[in-house]
Amino acid sequence: MKRKLNENDVPTSAEPEADQQMANAETTTAATTTTTPEEEATFADLGLDARLVQAVAQQKFLKPTLVQRKAIPLALDGKDVLCKAKTGSGKTAAYVLPVLAGILKKKSVDSTAATMALILVPTRELADQVFKSIELFSAFCAKDVRAVKLTDKLTDAVQRSLLSTCPDIVISTPARAWHNVNGNSSALSLDKLSYLVLDEADLLLSYGYSEDLESLSWSIPKGIQTIMMSATLTTEVDSLKKIFYRDQQPTLLDLEEPDAEGEGVTQLVTKCGEDEKFLLIYVIFKLQLVKGKCIIFVADIDRCYRLKLYFEQFGIRSCILNSELPVNSRIHVVEEFNRNVYDIIIASDEKEVLGNEEKAEEEQEEEENDGESKQESRPKKKRKAAKGDVEYGVSRGIDFKNVAAVINFDLPTSASSYTHRIGRTARAGRTGMALSFVVPKDLYRKHIHTSIASSENDEKILARITKQQAKKGKEIKPYNFNKDQVDAFRYRMNDALRAVTKVAIREARTRELRQELLKSEKLKRYFEENPSEMNHLRHDGELRTARQQAHLKHVPDYLLPKEGRQALTAGDIGFVPLKKFDRRAGTKRKGGKRSAKGGVRKGDPLKTFKARRKTK
Ligand SMILES: Nc1ncnc2c1ncn2[C@@H]1O[C@H](COP(=O)(O)OP(=O)(O)OP(=O)(O)O)[C@@H](O)[C@H]1O
């Protein structure tokens, strides 16, 4: 079954300050605690076009989620909607479906080609994701609705040509949209616009699009229907509200839904030293203590490579995701992860432009503490945007499918970043586990081989996270590994870490970037023409810049607790309880690389194919 639906709609105010700022808006909240006929509503009951209902059924969506139940009828009724709903609650379909329905209706009476909907998103990955959703939901009316996504990877000429036929829907970042409205021969005309959607509204301003958004707001015809979707109601959302709704008041949907029994994220925290993080992560993955697919968040790009090279020492395969990698590669990694080709993604969520919410958090903390704590907080220069793609933030909005666990190998620097990170698991009513490593102050710097991550303030950040989660009624539980058992693996950790030198990391980073750039170019040129080949391209190959130590790839029996794997952990929350020890955990994979289906793949297509010109 795709998902279980949440049954209870209980509004709670998770963010009182932001709520206060929104006080002028007309508010509609879900206020029932028992199952109502409304909760039993189907997509057809919401008044959607039959072709859309059919497409939704094809997606195996059994029932609309809360946000869909609430937002779709309002949007179909032509209302401006400002909607706050938790990560992974199905906000995309909540606006895509009514927009598609509206377009189909308008086109049934007037088929003149015109761009009727503009969907603004903060990142190119999200543009891609929304585009794919539109493709899926318009599967049964594909000839009646055409959508395009604009990215700066396309030349101006290509963008002009895409827009010249007046697609019904344009998906874009604000910068790209404004570029095509104002420059690029005014390729994008907004004269006939009927719908404006701001997705991930809480992120649009913090990603630095304020000028583009302000400019766009003056080019958009008055009186069009505007829908804003957000995971949080921040001061930024309030600013956007003023820019786009001006004097009108949108209907505010503030949907805070509790997790139903057995749903949601189990949040755990393990206090450990910096080097112990490496010990625990080795034990978790080499002995397969985590069920299913996992995203591991680290503090910066170098840490991605340190961890990947460290895993490589033990024969554990993983992919990397960060802002430095070309966008085609990033999109491909996410797609393949969603197709279950990879189990582990190591992501650095290194974007450090602090949004107002984060700034307020930090400022509040500084006010609450004395001068000593000011010295301890991270230096201002570190808050600058990380090098790389400014439109990127891996923990934000991307729909990673079926993520069983999120591991904060390095704690994020803000509570809202934590919320976005853990929101990658337990999506659409599923369950998930989030485990965070926290380095207590007294253990800080008592480590050997590792570069310093963001651990100096871990305990303070954890306190803020705990407070924010408590406001949402969520608890973060301590989780303790069995120290004696885990310690038996320490010398192997040390062996592995010694091989992962700074030089090896530097080389790995350069090599991976070079390879991914090459792949990305080839992806663009070749795979557009041969989409089926795309499946063979892998991103989890060994980097091999660190000294290889074959013996580390095996786990000798004497290291395993007699009682089985569960003896390593304090229980089985989120961890696989031992039934029978899987010998494969300790044995080397034989033969070639495994394909998505588990078979042995013949060769790397990148080494064998040549980009071909199309012959007529
Ligand atoms: N009614 C439904 N039934 C089952 N699955 C659904 C339903 N609606 C959406 N989903 C699935 O739930 C997942 C999350 O949806 P979506 O990405 O729209 O969430 P979101 O609220 O936009 O999350 P975020 O805030 O992180 O961007 C997707 O994989 C989507 O296919």
The ligand as a Gaussian input file, in Angstrom:
#p B3LYP/6-31G(d) Opt

LIG

0 1
 N       -3.227000      11.469000      -1.469000
 C       -2.060000      10.865000      -1.481000
 N       -1.979000       9.537000      -1.255000
 C       -0.782000       8.905000      -1.255000
 N        0.409000       9.510000      -1.454000
 C        0.397000      10.831000      -1.667000
 C       -0.830000      11.576000      -1.705000
 N       -0.512000      12.862000      -1.963000
 C        0.824000      12.926000      -2.096000
 N        1.381000      11.712000      -1.925000
 C        2.828000      11.360000      -1.972000
 O        3.412000      11.922000      -0.813000
 C        4.743000      12.341000      -1.067000
 C        4.928000      13.765000      -0.561000
 O        4.173000      14.658000      -1.346000
 P        4.689000      16.149000      -1.636000
 O        6.093000      16.132000      -2.157000
 O        3.664000      16.828000      -2.432000
 O        4.725000      16.717000      -0.154000
 P        5.018000      18.191000       0.339000
 O        4.014000      18.489000       1.385000
 O        5.103000      19.112000      -0.843000
 O        6.449000      18.009000       1.011000
 P        7.630000      19.112000       1.232000
 O        7.092000      20.153000       2.153000
 O        8.741000      18.342000       1.810000
 O        7.928000      19.640000      -0.144000
 C        4.953000      12.199000      -2.571000
 O        5.728000      11.048000      -2.810000
 C        3.567000      12.037000      -3.129000
 O        3.571000      11.230000      -4.288000

